Amino acid sequence: MILKVSRDGFRGGHPVTDENRWEACVPGHFELSDYFPILLMLVFSAGFAVTQVLMSQFVGQQKRTRTKLMPYECGKDPVGSARERFSVKFYLIAMIFILFDIEVIFLIPWAVVFRSFSIAGAGSLVYVEMMLFIVFLLVGYVYVVRKGAFDWGDRARIEAEAEGRALEDARQHSLTETRRAA
């Protein structure tokens, strides 16, 4: 839908002094200069990141010590094999976090369009649907808590250690069987 400007130069009570500016408001009109602020932001952020890295190289100490040359493993000293087994609980917590995080992200677009649905008369239906969604989330959360997925007490630690020992024993057994066969 293209809106026309009246003869006296007014459209909707606002004077239109520059015809090109009015054309930029027409749907489907593309102007590359509209994206200049985004390009400027990207150039500025990339320049800031590169400047910080270069400044740390120039200003920082250049002493190479044994500790600095060791690989950093999230605050844990890198001792032993890199093929260490982890408890399944670590992966379970990560999957639960991703699941609930993604489901909560659905609340944002719903909140954005809720007003337009309310104006159209479907607000109560959309509201009830979202409340059902939240109830399902809460039921899932209660189920996960009751199953003990977040229980990191002594019992859970003992189970994780036993699981790790069993996996290590199975690995050692398979290695000895392989050596015997060779």
C-alpha positions in Angstrom: 0.0 0.0 0.0 1.6 3.3 -1.1 0.4 6.4 0.6 0.2 9.6 -1.4 1.1 13.1 -0.1 -1.5 15.7 -0.4 -0.9 18.8 -2.5 -0.2 21.1 0.4 2.8 18.9 1.4 1.2 17.3 4.5 0.6 13.7 5.3 -1.1 12.8 8.5 -0.5 16.2 10.0 3.2 16.1 9.3 4.9 18.2 6.6 6.8 16.3 4.0 9.6 18.5 2.8 11.9 16.0 1.1 10.3 13.6 -1.4 13.2 11.1 -1.1 12.7 10.9 2.6 9.0 10.1 2.1 9.9 7.3 -0.4 12.1 5.7 2.2 9.0 5.0 4.3 7.3 3.1 1.5 7.3 -0.7 2.2 9.7 -2.5 -0.1 12.0 0.4 -0.5 15.7 -0.5 0.2 18.3 2.0 1.1 21.8 0.7 1.8 22.6 3.8 3.9 20.0 2.6 6.5 22.5 -0.2 7.5 25.4 2.2 8.1 24.9 2.3 11.9 25.0 -1.5 12.0 28.2 -1.6 9.9 29.7 1.2 12.1 28.9 -0.9 15.3 30.5 -4.0 13.8 33.7 -2.1 12.8 33.9 -0.4 16.2 33.5 -3.7 18.1 36.0 -5.6 15.9 38.4 -2.7 16.3 38.0 -2.7 20.0 38.6 -6.4 20.3 41.7 -6.3 18.1 43.0 -3.2 20.0 42.6 -5.0 23.4 44.4 -8.1 22.2 47.3 -6.1 20.7 47.6 -3.9 23.8 47.8 -7.0 26.0 50.7 -8.2 23.8 52.6 -4.9 24.0 51.9 -4.0 27.6 51.7 -7.4 29.3 54.6 -9.3 30.8 56.4 -11.6 28.4 57.9 -14.0 30.9 57.5 -17.6 29.9 57.2 -19.8 33.0 56.2 -23.4 33.3 52.9 -22.5 34.9 52.0 -20.1 32.1 52.9 -22.7 29.4 50.6 -25.3 30.9 47.2 -25.7 29.4 44.4 -24.1 31.4 41.6 -26.4 32.3 38.9 -24.4 34.1 40.9 -23.8 37.2 41.8 -27.5 37.6 45.4 -28.5 37.3 45.9 -30.7 34.2 47.1 -33.8 35.9 46.6 -37.3 34.5 45.0 -38.4 31.3 42.9 -36.1 29.2 40.6 -39.1 28.5 39.2 -39.0 32.0 35.6 -40.2 32.3 32.9 -37.9 33.7 29.8 -38.8 35.5 26.6 -38.9 33.5 25.2 -36.2 35.9 27.4 -33.6 34.2 25.8 -34.3 30.9 22.3 -34.6 32.4 22.6 -31.2 34.0 23.8 -29.7 30.7 20.9 -31.2 28.8 18.4 -30.1 31.4 19.8 -26.5 31.3 19.6 -26.4 27.5 16.1 -27.8 27.5 14.7 -25.3 30.0 16.7 -22.4 28.6 15.2 -23.0 25.1 11.7 -23.4 26.5 12.0 -20.1 28.4 13.2 -18.3 25.3 9.7 -19.0 23.8 8.3 -16.6 26.4 10.0 -13.6 24.8 8.3 -13.7 21.3 5.0 -14.6 23.1 5.3 -11.5 25.3 6.0 -9.3 22.2 3.0 -10.4 20.2 0.6 -10.9 23.2 -0.7 -7.3 22.9 -1.6 -7.6 19.2 -3.5 -10.9 20.0 -5.3 -9.1 22.9 -6.4 -6.3 20.5 -7.6 -8.8 18.0 -9.7 -10.5 20.7 -7.8 -13.7 21.1 -5.9 -12.5 24.2 -7.5 -14.9 26.7 -6.9 -17.9 24.5 -3.3 -17.1 23.9 -2.9 -16.4 27.7 -4.4 -19.7 28.6 -2.1 -21.5 26.1 1.0 -19.9 27.6 -0.1 -20.7 31.2 -0.5 -24.3 30.1 3.0 -24.2 28.6 4.4 -22.8 31.9 2.5 -25.5 33.9 4.1 -28.2 31.7 7.5 -26.6 32.4 6.9 -26.7 36.1 5.7 -30.3 36.0 8.9 -31.2 34.1 11.0 -29.3 36.6 9.3 -31.0 39.6 9.9 -34.4 37.9 13.6 -33.6 37.4 13.9 -32.5 41.0 12.1 -35.6 42.3 14.3 -37.9 40.2 17.3 -36.4 42.0 19.0 -34.8 38.9 20.1 -31.8 41.0 21.1 -33.8 44.1 24.8 -33.4 44.4 25.0 -34.6 48.0 27.1 -37.4 49.4 24.9 -40.2 48.0 25.1 -38.8 44.5 28.8 -38.3 44.8 29.3 -41.9 45.9 27.2 -43.2 43.0 29.2 -41.1 40.5 32.5 -42.4 41.9 31.2 -46.0 41.8 30.1 -45.4 38.2 33.5 -44.0 37.3 35.3 -47.0 39.0 33.1 -49.4 37.1 33.9 -47.7 33.8 37.6 -47.7 34.6 37.5 -51.4 35.5 35.7 -52.2 32.3 38.4 -50.2 30.3 41.2 -52.0 32.1 39.6 -55.4 31.5 39.2 -54.7 27.7 42.9 -53.6 27.6 44.1 -56.8 29.3 41.9 -58.9 26.9 43.4 -57.0 23.9 46.9 -57.7 25.2 46.2 -61.4 25.7 44.8 -61.7 22.2 47.9 -60.1 20.7 
